[in-house]
Amino acid sequence: MITTILLFLAGLAILILGADLLVRGASRLAAAFGVSPLAIGLTVVAIGTASPEIAVSLHAAASGQGDLMLGNVLGSNIFNILFILGITALVAPIVIAEQLIRQDAPIMLGISLLVFAFALDGRFGHLDGAVLIIGLIVYTIFALRQSRRESRAVQREYAQEFAAKEPRTARNIIVNLLFISVGLGLLVQGSDWLVNSATQIASSLGVSELIIGLTIVAAGTSLPEVATSVIAAFKGESDIAVGNAVGSNIFNLLGVLGIGSIVAPDGIAVTGRALAFDFPAMVFVAMVTLPVFYIDNHISRLEGGLLFAYFLLYMTYIVTDAMNSAAFPGVALFAAFFIPLTFIVLVAFAVRSARSKRVKRKDARSPGIK
């Protein structure tokens, strides 16, 4: 068991190193060819930080371990919002750009609902995967076009983070291509070790691969997103922090699940447990972002603490269920009360905030009384 855990940790470390080399090489290469910092952030960096999820999910899908792949995708999406945004907001309150409120968060929720609908027949087939891949292409083109309309403040944030000038010399191109090649190689090797060891851990603990994918694999493969978002929060680059989490979720559903459904020989089977709990949990988490983002256009430390509390409750629920713990009914009962109540409160605050904004806009348009 110790050897298996060490292999899991080694695979995780190699995955993170591979992702870092891939992002570094690809972003520098893109900069050398004149790609804008905002486009680099929205595409190269977003895909690069999601590369551990891609590598693990594709390896699991090709090996017929669909539960592990599905758990990784669902768990990563839940982790990105509840843990990453929760921790990031606790570090520093996050200001939310209007585009994220009006566009990206609703798109994430819409895609989450679409994926849930695809899962209802008990399997993600090749056709489902093709539809998701087409959706990814359409979304990427749409996001790049919309990026041209971003405010100067948002463009400045991305410029500060990704605008390092790279001379287009033969040496630089070769070095960055080498970074990309080594990064991809490490991702392949790391995913092999991580998937094999995760399967053995699941077998040793007597739990399903879905549970392992939802917990330790999802948390481990999301570490690049954690680092990117927390560092961005410390720098005051809140748009990068939130955009990274939301963009990664959209890419996981359209790209990772889409490619995995095509690569898997017989598609990805969906268990009854995933349909009954994990898919609704992912949709609920996506839904929570709307009122949280809309209230005063920022995530306060209190709201960040609420998201993190949801994460702790979710993990407690999964662990007590997997262990058949006597505490499970109590945790389930608490969750059944706590989650709807807090969501209703958030929606109420969001409605009040919307009314307040309408009144302010109306007052601003009305002539002042002398």
VEXPA-717348 format. One record per residue (C-alpha): residue number from 1; residue in three letters; y, x, z. Coordinates in Angstrom, 1 decimal. Example, Ala and Ser with C-alpha at 12.3 -4.5 7.8 and 13.67 -1.06 7.14 Angstrom:
2
    i   aa      yy      xx      zz
    1  ALA    -4.5    12.3     7.8
    2  SER    -1.1    13.7     7.1
This chain:
370
    i   aa      yy      xx      zz
    1  MET     0.0     0.0     0.0
    2  ILE     2.4     2.9     0.8
    3  THR     1.7     4.5    -2.6
    4  THR     2.4     1.1    -4.3
    5  ILE     5.8     0.7    -2.4
    6  LEU     6.8     4.3    -3.3
    7  LEU     5.9     3.6    -7.0
    8  PHE     8.0     0.4    -6.8
    9  LEU    11.0     2.3    -5.4
   10  ALA    10.6     5.1    -7.9
   11  GLY    10.5     2.6   -10.7
   12  LEU    13.6     0.9    -9.4
   13  ALA    15.4     4.2    -9.1
   14  ILE    14.5     5.2   -12.6
   15  LEU    15.6     1.8   -13.9
   16  ILE    19.0     2.1   -12.3
   17  LEU    19.5     5.7   -13.6
   18  GLY    18.4     4.6   -17.1
   19  ALA    20.9     1.7   -17.0
   20  ASP    23.7     4.1   -15.9
   21  LEU    23.0     6.6   -18.7
   22  LEU    22.7     3.7   -21.2
   23  VAL    26.1     2.2   -20.2
   24  ARG    27.8     5.6   -20.1
   25  GLY    26.5     6.7   -23.5
   26  ALA    27.0     3.3   -25.3
   27  SER    30.5     2.7   -23.8
   28  ARG    31.7     6.2   -24.7
   29  LEU    30.3     5.9   -28.2
   30  ALA    32.0     2.5   -28.7
   31  ALA    35.3     3.9   -27.4
   32  ALA    35.0     6.9   -29.9
   33  PHE    34.7     4.4   -32.7
   34  GLY    37.8     2.4   -31.6
   35  VAL    36.2    -0.6   -29.9
   36  SER    38.7    -2.2   -27.5
   37  PRO    38.2    -1.8   -23.7
   38  LEU    37.9    -5.6   -23.3
   39  ALA    35.2    -5.9   -26.0
   40  ILE    33.3    -2.9   -24.4
   41  GLY    33.4    -4.6   -21.0
   42  LEU    32.3    -8.0   -22.3
   43  THR    29.4    -6.6   -24.5
   44  VAL    28.3    -3.0   -23.9
   45  VAL    28.7    -2.9   -20.2
   46  ALA    27.5    -6.5   -19.6
   47  ILE    24.3    -5.8   -21.6
   48  GLY    23.9    -2.3   -20.0
   49  THR    24.1    -3.6   -16.4
   50  ALA    21.6    -6.3   -17.3
   51  SER    19.2    -3.8   -18.9
   52  PRO    16.9    -3.5   -15.9
   53  GLU    16.3    -7.2   -16.0
   54  ILE    15.7    -6.9   -19.8
   55  ALA    13.3    -4.0   -19.4
   56  VAL    11.3    -5.6   -16.5
   57  SER    11.2    -9.1   -18.1
   58  LEU    10.1    -7.9   -21.5
   59  HIS     7.4    -5.7   -20.0
   60  ALA     6.2    -8.5   -17.8
   61  ALA     6.2   -11.0   -20.7
   62  ALA     4.4    -8.7   -23.1
   63  SER     1.8    -8.1   -20.3
   64  GLY     1.2   -11.8   -19.8
   65  GLN     2.9   -11.8   -16.4
   66  GLY     5.2   -14.7   -17.1
   67  ASP     5.6   -15.7   -13.5
   68  LEU     7.1   -12.3   -12.6
   69  MET     9.5   -12.5   -15.6
   70  LEU    10.6   -16.0   -14.8
   71  GLY    11.1   -15.2   -11.2
   72  ASN    13.2   -12.2   -12.2
   73  VAL    15.5   -14.2   -14.4
   74  LEU    15.9   -17.1   -11.9
   75  GLY    16.2   -14.9    -8.9
   76  SER    18.8   -12.6   -10.6
   77  ASN    21.0   -15.6   -11.5
   78  ILE    20.9   -16.9    -7.9
   79  PHE    21.4   -13.4    -6.5
   80  ASN    24.4   -12.7    -8.9
   81  ILE    26.4   -15.7    -7.6
   82  LEU    25.4   -16.1    -4.0
   83  PHE    25.0   -12.4    -3.0
   84  ILE    27.2   -10.5    -5.4
   85  LEU    30.2   -12.9    -5.4
   86  GLY    29.7   -13.6    -1.7
   87  ILE    29.7    -9.9    -0.8
   88  THR    32.5    -9.1    -3.2
   89  ALA    34.8   -11.9    -1.8
   90  LEU    34.1   -10.6     1.7
   91  VAL    35.3    -7.2     0.6
   92  ALA    38.5    -8.6    -0.9
   93  PRO    39.4   -12.2    -1.9
   94  ILE    38.9   -12.7    -5.6
   95  VAL    41.5   -14.2    -7.9
   96  ILE    39.9   -16.3   -10.7
   97  ALA    41.3   -16.1   -14.2
   98  GLU    41.9   -19.5   -15.9
   99  GLN    39.5   -18.7   -18.6
  100  LEU    36.6   -18.3   -16.1
  101  ILE    37.5   -21.7   -14.6
  102  ARG    37.9   -23.6   -17.8
  103  GLN    35.4   -21.8   -20.0
  104  ASP    32.8   -19.4   -18.6
  105  ALA    31.7   -21.2   -15.5
  106  PRO    31.2   -24.5   -17.3
  107  ILE    29.3   -22.6   -20.1
  108  MET    27.1   -21.0   -17.4
  109  LEU    26.3   -24.4   -15.9
  110  GLY    25.7   -26.0   -19.3
  111  ILE    23.3   -23.2   -20.3
  112  SER    21.5   -23.5   -16.9
  113  LEU    21.0   -27.2   -17.5
  114  LEU    19.8   -26.6   -21.1
  115  VAL    17.2   -24.0   -19.9
  116  PHE    16.1   -26.4   -17.1
  117  ALA    15.6   -29.1   -19.8
  118  PHE    13.5   -26.6   -21.9
  119  ALA    11.3   -25.9   -18.9
  120  LEU    10.5   -29.6   -18.2
  121  ASP     7.5   -29.5   -20.6
  122  GLY     5.9   -26.7   -18.6
  123  ARG     6.4   -23.9   -21.0
  124  PHE     9.1   -21.8   -22.8
  125  GLY     7.7   -21.5   -26.4
  126  HIS     8.7   -19.3   -29.3
  127  LEU    11.0   -22.1   -30.6
  128  ASP    12.8   -22.3   -27.3
  129  GLY    13.2   -18.6   -27.3
  130  ALA    14.7   -18.6   -30.8
  131  VAL    17.2   -21.3   -29.8
  132  LEU    18.3   -19.3   -26.8
  133  ILE    18.7   -16.1   -28.9
  134  ILE    20.8   -18.0   -31.4
  135  GLY    22.8   -19.3   -28.5
  136  LEU    23.4   -15.7   -27.3
  137  ILE    24.7   -14.7   -30.7
  138  VAL    27.1   -17.7   -30.9
  139  TYR    28.3   -17.1   -27.3
  140  THR    28.9   -13.4   -27.9
  141  ILE    31.0   -14.1   -31.0
  142  PHE    32.9   -16.8   -29.2
  143  ALA    33.6   -14.6   -26.2
  144  LEU    34.9   -11.7   -28.3
  145  ARG    37.2   -14.1   -30.2
  146  GLN    38.4   -15.6   -27.0
  147  SER    39.0   -12.2   -25.5
  148  ARG    41.9   -11.7   -27.9
  149  ARG    43.7   -14.5   -26.1
  150  GLU    43.3   -13.1   -22.7
  151  SER    46.4   -12.5   -20.6
  152  ARG    47.9    -9.0   -20.5
  153  ALA    46.9    -8.7   -16.9
  154  VAL    43.2    -9.2   -17.7
  155  GLN    43.4    -6.8   -20.7
  156  ARG    45.1    -4.2   -18.4
  157  GLU    42.3    -4.4   -15.9
  158  TYR    39.7    -3.7   -18.6
  159  ALA    41.8    -1.0   -20.1
  160  GLN    42.0     0.8   -16.8
  161  GLU    38.3     0.6   -16.4
  162  PHE    37.0     1.2   -19.9
  163  ALA    39.8     2.8   -21.9
  164  ALA    38.9     6.5   -21.6
  165  LYS    39.6     8.0   -25.0
  166  GLU    36.7     9.7   -26.6
  167  PRO    37.1    12.0   -29.6
  168  ARG    34.8    11.2   -32.5
  169  THR    33.3    14.6   -32.9
  170  ALA    29.7    15.4   -33.9
  171  ARG    29.0    16.9   -30.5
  172  ASN    30.2    13.8   -28.6
  173  ILE    28.3    11.5   -30.8
  174  ILE    25.1    13.5   -30.4
  175  VAL    25.5    13.8   -26.6
  176  ASN    26.1    10.0   -26.2
  177  LEU    23.2     9.2   -28.5
  178  LEU    21.1    11.5   -26.2
  179  PHE    22.3     9.6   -23.1
  180  ILE    21.3     6.3   -24.8
  181  SER    17.9     7.6   -25.8
  182  VAL    17.1     9.0   -22.4
  183  GLY    18.4     5.9   -20.7
  184  LEU    16.2     3.7   -22.8
  185  GLY    13.2     5.9   -22.1
  186  LEU    13.8     5.7   -18.4
  187  LEU    14.1     1.9   -18.6
  188  VAL    10.7     1.7   -20.3
  189  GLN     9.0     4.0   -17.8
  190  GLY    10.8     2.4   -14.8
  191  SER     9.9    -1.1   -15.9
  192  ASP     6.2    -0.1   -16.3
  193  TRP     6.1     1.3   -12.7
  194  LEU     8.0    -1.6   -11.2
  195  VAL     6.0    -4.3   -12.9
  196  ASN     2.7    -2.8   -12.0
  197  SER     3.6    -2.1    -8.4
  198  ALA     5.2    -5.5    -8.0
  199  THR     2.0    -7.1    -9.2
  200  GLN     0.0    -5.1    -6.7
  201  ILE     2.4    -5.9    -3.8
  202  ALA     2.0    -9.6    -4.6
  203  SER    -1.7    -9.3    -4.6
  204  SER    -1.7    -7.4    -1.3
  205  LEU     0.6    -9.9     0.4
  206  GLY    -1.3   -12.9    -1.0
  207  VAL     1.8   -14.4    -2.6
  208  SER     2.5   -15.3    -6.2
  209  GLU     4.2   -13.0    -8.7
  210  LEU     6.9   -15.7    -9.0
  211  ILE     7.9   -15.1    -5.3
  212  ILE     8.0   -11.3    -5.8
  213  GLY    10.1   -11.8    -8.9
  214  LEU    12.5   -14.1    -7.1
  215  THR    13.0   -11.7    -4.2
  216  ILE    12.5    -7.9    -4.4
  217  VAL    12.4    -7.6    -8.2
  218  ALA    15.5    -9.8    -8.7
  219  ALA    17.4    -8.0    -6.0
  220  GLY    16.4    -4.6    -7.3
  221  THR    17.2    -5.2   -10.9
  222  SER    20.6    -6.7   -10.0
  223  LEU    21.8    -3.5    -8.2
  224  PRO    23.9    -2.3   -11.2
  225  GLU    25.8    -5.6   -11.1
  226  VAL    26.3    -5.2    -7.4
  227  ALA    27.8    -1.8    -7.8
  228  THR    30.0    -2.9   -10.7
  229  SER    31.4    -5.9    -8.9
  230  VAL    31.9    -4.4    -5.5
  231  ILE    33.7    -1.3    -7.0
  232  ALA    35.8    -3.6    -9.1
  233  ALA    36.8    -5.6    -6.1
  234  PHE    37.8    -2.5    -4.2
  235  LYS    40.0    -1.6    -7.2
  236  GLY    41.5    -5.0    -7.3
  237  GLU    39.9    -5.8   -10.6
  238  SER    38.7    -9.3    -9.7
  239  ASP    38.3   -10.5   -13.3
  240  ILE    35.8    -7.7   -14.0
  241  ALA    34.0    -8.5   -10.7
  242  VAL    33.6   -12.2   -11.4
  243  GLY    33.2   -11.9   -15.2
  244  ASN    30.4    -9.4   -14.6
  245  ALA    28.4   -11.8   -12.5
  246  VAL    29.0   -14.9   -14.6
  247  GLY    28.4   -13.0   -17.9
  248  SER    25.2   -11.5   -16.6
  249  ASN    23.9   -14.9   -15.7
  250  ILE    24.6   -16.2   -19.2
  251  PHE    23.0   -13.2   -20.8
  252  ASN    19.9   -13.5   -18.5
  253  LEU    19.3   -17.1   -19.6
  254  LEU    20.0   -16.7   -23.3
  255  GLY    19.0   -13.1   -23.9
  256  VAL    16.4   -12.1   -21.4
  257  LEU    14.6   -15.4   -21.2
  258  GLY    15.0   -15.9   -25.0
  259  ILE    13.6   -12.6   -26.0
  260  GLY    10.8   -12.8   -23.3
  261  SER     9.7   -16.2   -24.6
  262  ILE     9.4   -14.8   -28.1
  263  VAL     7.6   -11.6   -27.0
  264  ALA     5.1   -13.3   -24.8
  265  PRO     2.0   -14.1   -26.9
  266  ASP     1.6   -17.7   -25.7
  267  GLY     5.1   -18.2   -24.4
  268  ILE     6.1   -18.4   -20.7
  269  ALA     4.3   -20.9   -18.5
  270  VAL     6.4   -22.7   -15.9
  271  THR     4.8   -23.5   -12.6
  272  GLY     5.2   -26.8   -10.7
  273  ARG     6.9   -24.9    -7.8
  274  ALA     9.5   -23.4   -10.2
  275  LEU    10.2   -26.8   -11.7
  276  ALA    10.4   -28.5    -8.3
  277  PHE    12.6   -25.9    -6.5
  278  ASP    13.7   -22.7    -8.2
  279  PHE    15.2   -24.2   -11.4
  280  PRO    17.1   -26.9    -9.4
  281  ALA    18.3   -24.1    -7.1
  282  MET    19.6   -22.1   -10.0
  283  VAL    21.4   -25.1   -11.5
  284  PHE    22.9   -26.0    -8.1
  285  VAL    24.2   -22.4    -7.7
  286  ALA    25.8   -22.6   -11.1
  287  MET    27.3   -26.0   -10.1
  288  VAL    28.7   -24.6    -6.9
  289  THR    30.9   -22.1    -8.8
  290  LEU    33.0   -25.0   -10.3
  291  PRO    34.6   -26.3    -7.1
  292  VAL    34.6   -22.8    -5.5
  293  PHE    36.5   -21.3    -8.5
  294  TYR    38.8   -24.3    -8.9
  295  ILE    40.0   -24.4    -5.3
  296  ASP    43.3   -22.5    -5.4
  297  ASN    42.0   -20.4    -8.3
  298  HIS    40.4   -17.8    -6.0
  299  ILE    37.3   -17.1    -3.8
  300  SER    38.5   -16.6    -0.3
  301  ARG    36.6   -14.7     2.4
  302  LEU    35.6   -18.0     3.9
  303  GLU    34.1   -19.2     0.6
  304  GLY    32.5   -15.8     0.1
  305  GLY    30.9   -16.2     3.5
  306  LEU    29.7   -19.6     2.5
  307  LEU    28.1   -18.2    -0.7
  308  PHE    26.4   -15.4     1.3
  309  ALA    25.2   -18.0     3.9
  310  TYR    23.6   -19.9     1.0
  311  PHE    21.9   -16.7    -0.1
  312  LEU    20.5   -16.1     3.4
  313  LEU    19.3   -19.7     3.6
  314  TYR    17.6   -19.5     0.2
  315  MET    15.8   -16.2     1.1
  316  THR    14.7   -17.7     4.5
  317  TYR    13.4   -20.7     2.7
  318  ILE    11.4   -18.7     0.2
  319  VAL     9.9   -16.3     2.8
  320  THR     8.9   -18.9     5.3
  321  ASP     7.3   -21.0     2.5
  322  ALA     5.4   -18.0     1.1
  323  MET     4.1   -17.0     4.5
  324  ASN     3.2   -20.7     5.4
  325  SER     5.3   -20.2     8.5
  326  ALA     5.6   -22.9    11.1
  327  ALA     9.4   -22.5    10.7
  328  PHE     9.3   -23.7     7.1
  329  PRO     9.7   -27.5     7.8
  330  GLY    12.7   -26.8    10.0
  331  VAL    14.3   -24.5     7.4
  332  ALA    13.7   -27.1     4.7
  333  LEU    15.2   -29.9     6.8
  334  PHE    18.3   -27.8     7.6
  335  ALA    18.7   -26.9     3.9
  336  ALA    18.3   -30.6     2.9
  337  PHE    21.3   -31.4     5.2
  338  PHE    23.4   -28.2     4.9
  339  ILE    23.5   -27.8     1.1
  340  PRO    24.6   -31.3     0.1
  341  LEU    27.1   -31.5     2.9
  342  THR    28.9   -28.3     2.0
  343  PHE    28.8   -29.1    -1.7
  344  ILE    30.5   -32.5    -1.0
  345  VAL    33.1   -30.7     1.1
  346  LEU    33.8   -28.2    -1.8
  347  VAL    34.1   -31.0    -4.4
  348  ALA    36.5   -32.9    -2.1
  349  PHE    38.7   -29.7    -1.7
  350  ALA    38.5   -29.1    -5.5
  351  VAL    39.7   -32.7    -6.2
  352  ARG    42.5   -32.4    -3.7
  353  SER    43.5   -29.0    -5.3
  354  ALA    43.5   -30.6    -8.8
  355  ARG    45.8   -33.5    -7.6
  356  SER    48.1   -31.0    -5.9
  357  LYS    48.4   -29.0    -9.2
  358  ARG    49.1   -32.1   -11.2
  359  VAL    51.9   -33.1    -8.8
  360  LYS    53.4   -29.6    -9.0
  361  ARG    53.3   -29.7   -12.8
  362  LYS    54.8   -33.2   -12.9
  363  ASP    57.6   -32.1   -10.5
  364  ALA    58.2   -29.0   -12.6
  365  ARG    58.7   -31.1   -15.7
  366  SER    61.0   -33.6   -14.0
  367  PRO    64.7   -32.9   -13.9
  368  GLY    65.9   -31.7   -10.5
  369  ILE    68.0   -33.9    -8.3
  370  LYS    71.4   -32.4    -7.6
